[in-house]
Amino acid sequence: MSEPTTLRRCLRPAALALPLALSFASATLAEDFVPEVVTTKPAIDPGANVFVSEQQWIGAGSIAVFNQETLKLQEQLPVGAMGLMAITPDGKTAYAVSSYMKRITYGANEMALTSYDVTTGVIGPEVILPPKAAMALGYAMLLRFSPDQKFMLVQNATPASSITVVDLASGAVTQELPTPGCWGIYPALSGTKFSTICGDGTFASYTLSEDGASAEKTVSAPVFDADADPIFVQDARLGDTLYFATYKGKLIGLSDAGDAIEKVSETDIVAGVEGNWAPGGYGMMAAAAGKGALFISMHPDAKDGSQKTASKEIWAVDPVAGKVLARSEAEGMGSFTVTPGAEPLLFGTSEEGKLLKFTVGEDYALTKAGEVDVVGFAMHVAVTE
């Protein structure tokens, strides 16, 4: 049945008008539309920063850069899987060792040492490393500069222990230095010397040649008992003394000024304290140079195997006297660092995925001053002078 004549006459003008209306609307929108141009800031905001290694074990991680004052996220520097970071003392350049795994769970694995301009976020240059770097949580002592900043030292585990030496100026690997039975990288105050912890309670020290292709080695007398009371690999330096904490709560002070490491002090910070307290965590100790104190992550009811337990409190300690100066509640902190100035700040990461900021009072007590979210295995926090 055909449609009524009147309806047909009404529809035809409407159909003719529709393209005209759409054409007019399109012209109007075209005149009003201003395309958005995506841009990036040429540089991050000025000011002191705190760096967090947001490590991922499968997939890409990042180095997150936060402003110390505001905790504003400044940028995220992209790294590969199981990234380790190191920051130059001036805070202008970041380095990362990353794994780039072709098949994730097996097969080829390319490892690279990559540099980043912190101010602009520009990536490179990078050095392809022997595929031997330690694939571990983000401990600071696994990737460090030589004292003169000429070389980068990369901890290897195959599982044999060795250190790859990289000349940063030329971008060349100068050698793989065998360090059997030893672990960690602890630079001296000057030159090319560094030390490493050995499983028999000694420290081995190495002084690199000018070209980084060879090294002279010395070995210390035993400075701790690896069976009775082992030490944490986290170190903290105050002046000329390098400090390590033991699992049972002692502080051991070492001098690396001579050819070989020497023990210069040992104090017990938990003696007479009720509750069976002991150190614990990952980056669990840091020095406040401006205060002449160490801050140490502590937990109660310690037992064999609890050494990675996150903090219940953070203690401020005079390491010379072995005196506890303050005890501050700080639940669940796994790693932290302290700024070096006269009015230090403490920044740490928690098990809940937070970057926390604390001020340090005249009495060494901590006061929480802010928090912000972080992601990944955020076990390494760094600040610069």
C-alpha positions in Angstrom: 0.0 0.0 0.0 1.4 3.4 -1.0 2.0 6.1 1.6 -0.5 8.9 1.8 0.3 11.8 -0.6 0.3 14.4 2.3 2.9 12.4 4.3 5.0 11.9 1.2 5.1 15.6 0.5 6.1 16.3 4.1 9.0 13.8 4.1 10.6 14.9 0.9 11.4 18.5 2.0 12.7 17.1 5.3 15.0 14.7 3.6 16.3 17.5 1.4 16.8 19.7 4.4 18.8 17.2 6.4 22.0 17.3 4.3 21.9 21.0 4.3 21.5 21.1 8.1 24.4 18.7 8.6 26.6 20.6 6.2 25.8 23.8 8.1 26.6 22.2 11.5 29.8 20.7 10.2 30.9 24.1 8.9 30.1 25.7 12.2 32.0 23.0 14.2 34.9 23.3 11.8 35.1 27.0 12.5 34.8 26.5 16.3 37.1 23.4 16.6 40.6 24.1 17.9 42.7 20.9 17.8 44.5 20.1 21.1 48.3 20.0 20.8 50.0 17.6 23.2 53.2 19.0 24.5 55.7 18.2 27.2 57.5 20.5 29.6 61.1 21.1 28.5 62.3 20.6 32.1 60.9 19.6 35.5 60.3 22.1 38.2 63.5 23.2 40.1 64.2 22.1 43.6 65.5 19.1 45.5 64.1 15.7 44.5 63.6 12.2 45.9 64.0 9.2 43.6 62.1 6.0 44.0 63.0 2.9 42.0 59.5 1.5 41.0 60.9 -1.9 40.1 58.9 -4.4 38.1 60.0 -8.0 37.7 58.1 -8.8 34.5 57.7 -5.7 32.3 58.9 -2.2 32.4 59.6 -0.3 35.6 60.5 3.3 36.2 62.5 5.8 38.3 59.9 8.1 39.8 61.1 11.6 40.6 59.2 13.5 43.3 59.8 17.1 44.6 61.0 16.9 48.2 59.0 19.8 49.4 55.6 19.1 47.8 55.9 15.3 46.9 54.6 16.3 43.4 55.5 13.7 40.8 58.0 15.4 38.5 58.6 12.6 36.0 59.0 8.9 35.5 62.1 7.7 33.8 61.5 4.4 32.0 63.6 1.4 32.8 63.3 -2.3 31.9 62.6 -5.3 34.2 64.3 -5.7 37.6 65.8 -2.2 37.3 68.6 -1.0 39.7 69.3 2.7 40.0 72.1 5.1 40.9 71.9 8.9 41.1 74.9 11.3 40.7 75.6 13.3 43.8 74.4 16.5 42.1 71.1 14.9 41.3 71.4 15.8 37.6 71.9 12.3 36.1 70.2 9.0 36.9 71.5 5.6 35.8 69.7 2.3 35.7 70.7 -1.3 35.0 67.8 -3.1 33.4 67.0 -6.5 32.0 65.2 -6.8 28.6 64.0 -10.4 28.4 63.0 -11.6 24.9 60.9 -14.5 26.2 60.3 -13.4 29.8 60.8 -16.7 31.5 63.6 -18.2 29.3 65.9 -17.4 26.4 68.0 -14.3 25.6 68.3 -11.5 28.1 69.9 -8.2 27.1 71.1 -6.0 30.0 71.8 -2.3 29.6 73.2 0.5 31.7 71.2 3.5 30.7 71.7 7.2 31.7 69.0 9.8 32.0 69.1 13.6 32.2 67.0 14.2 35.3 66.1 17.8 34.4 64.8 17.1 30.9 64.0 13.4 31.0 66.2 12.8 27.9 67.3 9.1 27.7 70.8 8.0 26.9 73.5 7.2 26.2 73.6 3.5 27.3 76.0 0.7 27.5 75.2 -2.9 26.8 76.5 -5.1 29.6 77.5 -8.7 29.9 74.2 -10.5 30.8 75.3 -11.2 34.3 74.0 -8.3 36.5 72.2 -9.4 39.7 68.5 -9.7 39.1 67.5 -8.7 42.6 65.4 -6.3 44.6 66.6 -2.7 44.4 69.4 -2.6 46.9 71.6 0.5 46.6 74.8 -1.4 47.0 74.3 -3.4 43.8 74.9 -0.4 41.5 77.4 2.3 42.6 79.9 4.8 41.3 83.6 4.6 42.0 84.5 7.3 44.5 85.9 9.5 41.7 82.7 9.1 39.6 84.8 7.7 36.7 83.5 4.2 36.8 80.2 2.5 37.3 80.3 -0.7 39.3 77.7 -3.4 38.6 77.1 -6.3 40.9 76.9 -9.6 39.0 75.4 -13.0 40.1 75.7 -16.0 37.8 75.4 -17.2 40.6 79.1 -16.6 41.0 79.8 -13.1 42.3 81.7 -10.6 40.2 81.6 -6.9 39.4 81.4 -5.4 35.9 83.4 -2.1 35.7 82.2 0.5 33.2 84.1 3.5 32.1 81.4 6.2 32.0 83.3 8.6 29.8 84.0 6.1 27.0 80.9 3.8 27.6 83.2 0.8 27.6 83.2 -2.2 29.9 86.8 -2.4 31.1 86.6 -5.7 33.0 84.6 -8.3 34.9 86.3 -8.4 38.3 85.9 -11.7 40.1 84.7 -11.3 43.8 84.2 -14.9 44.9 82.2 -15.4 48.1 81.7 -11.6 48.5 78.7 -9.3 47.9 77.9 -5.6 47.6 79.7 -2.5 46.6 81.0 0.0 49.2 83.0 2.9 47.7 85.7 4.6 49.7 85.8 8.4 50.1 88.2 9.0 47.3 90.1 7.5 44.3 88.9 4.2 42.8 88.8 2.0 45.9 85.8 0.0 47.0 85.1 -2.9 49.3 82.7 -5.9 49.4 81.4 -8.1 52.2 82.6 -11.7 52.2 80.9 -14.7 53.7 83.7 -15.5 56.2 83.2 -12.2 58.0 86.0 -10.3 56.2 85.9 -7.5 53.7 87.8 -7.6 50.4 88.9 -4.2 49.1 89.9 -3.4 45.5 91.7 -0.4 44.0 91.1 0.0 40.3 93.8 1.0 37.9 93.6 4.3 36.1 92.0 2.6 33.0 89.8 0.3 35.1 91.2 -2.8 33.5 92.9 -4.2 36.5 92.7 -3.9 40.3 94.8 -4.5 43.4 93.1 -6.5 46.2 93.5 -6.6 50.0 91.5 -8.6 52.5 90.7 -7.6 56.1 90.7 -9.6 59.3 87.2 -10.9 60.2 85.1 -8.1 61.5 81.8 -10.0 62.1 80.6 -13.5 62.7 78.5 -14.6 59.8 77.1 -17.6 61.7 76.4 -16.1 65.1 75.4 -12.6 64.1 75.5 -11.7 60.4 75.3 -8.1 59.1 72.8 -6.4 56.8 74.1 -5.4 53.4 72.7 -1.9 53.9 75.5 0.5 54.9 75.5 4.1 56.2 78.5 6.4 56.3 79.1 9.2 58.9 82.4 11.0 58.3 85.2 8.5 57.9 83.3 5.6 59.4 81.2 3.1 57.5 78.5 1.5 59.7 76.7 -1.8 59.4 74.0 -3.2 61.6 73.9 -6.9 62.7 70.8 -9.0 62.8 70.8 -8.9 66.6 71.1 -5.2 67.0 74.7 -4.3 67.2 76.4 -1.5 65.2 79.8 -2.1 63.7 81.9 0.8 62.7 84.6 0.2 60.0 87.4 2.3 58.6 88.3 2.0 54.9 91.0 4.6 54.9 93.8 2.1 54.8 94.6 -0.7 52.4 92.3 -3.1 54.2 89.1 -2.6 56.2 89.5 -2.2 59.9 86.9 -2.5 62.7 86.9 0.7 64.8 83.8 0.3 67.0 81.1 -2.0 68.1 78.1 -1.1 70.2 74.8 -2.8 71.1 71.7 -0.6 70.6 69.2 -3.1 72.0 71.0 -3.9 75.3 68.5 -3.4 78.1 65.6 -2.7 75.8 62.5 -4.9 76.5 60.5 -6.5 73.7 63.3 -8.4 71.8 63.8 -5.6 69.3 66.0 -6.0 66.2 66.7 -4.3 62.9 64.8 -5.3 59.8 63.8 -4.4 56.3 65.7 -3.8 53.1 67.1 -0.2 52.9 66.8 -0.3 56.7 69.5 2.2 57.8 70.5 5.7 56.8 72.8 8.4 58.1 71.7 12.0 59.0 75.0 13.7 58.4 73.8 17.0 59.7 72.7 15.4 62.9 75.6 13.0 63.4 73.0 10.2 63.8 71.9 7.0 62.2 68.2 6.1 61.7 67.5 2.3 61.8 64.3 0.4 61.1 63.3 -1.8 64.1 60.7 -4.4 64.9 59.8 -6.2 68.2 59.6 -10.0 68.9 62.5 -10.7 66.6 63.4 -14.2 65.8 65.6 -16.2 63.4 64.4 -15.3 59.9 62.7 -12.0 60.8 65.5 -9.8 59.4 63.3 -8.6 56.5 60.4 -7.5 58.7 59.3 -3.9 58.0 59.5 -1.3 60.7 57.4 -0.9 63.7 59.5 2.0 64.9 62.5 3.9 63.5 65.2 4.6 66.0 67.7 7.5 65.9 71.0 6.3 67.3 74.3 8.0 68.3 76.6 5.3 66.8 79.7 6.4 68.7 78.0 6.1 72.1 75.6 3.4 71.0 72.8 5.5 72.6 69.2 5.5 71.3 68.3 9.2 70.9 64.7 8.8 69.9 62.1 6.1 69.0 59.4 7.1 66.5 56.4 5.1 65.4 56.7 4.3 61.7 54.6 1.3 60.8 55.5 -0.9 57.8 58.5 1.0 56.3 60.7 -1.3 54.3 63.3 1.2 53.0 64.2 4.8 53.6 66.8 7.5 53.2 67.7 10.8 54.9 68.7 14.1 53.4 72.2 15.3 54.5 71.4 18.8 55.7 71.2 20.4 59.1 67.4 20.0 59.1 67.1 16.6 57.5 64.0 14.9 56.0 63.4 11.2 56.0 61.8 9.6 53.0 60.7 6.0 53.0 58.5 3.5 51.2 55.9 1.4 52.9 54.4 -2.1 52.3 51.1 -0.3 51.4 52.7 1.3 48.3 53.3 4.8 49.8 56.2 7.2 49.7 56.3 8.8 53.2 57.9 12.0 54.2 59.0 12.8 57.8 60.6 15.8 59.4 63.3 15.3 62.0 62.9 17.3 65.2 65.6 18.8 67.4 65.0 15.7 69.7 65.5 13.4 66.7 61.9 12.4 66.7 60.1 11.9 63.4 56.9 13.7 62.4 55.0 12.6 59.4 54.7 15.4 56.8 53.1 13.8 53.8 52.6 10.8 51.6 52.0 9.9 48.0 51.4 6.6 46.1 54.2 4.6 44.4 54.0 1.4 42.5 56.0 -1.8 42.0 58.7 -3.1 44.3 59.8 0.3 45.7 62.7 -0.9 47.8 65.3 1.8 46.9 64.8 5.4 47.8 67.5 8.0 47.1 68.1 11.7 47.7 71.0 14.0 46.7 72.8 16.9 48.5 
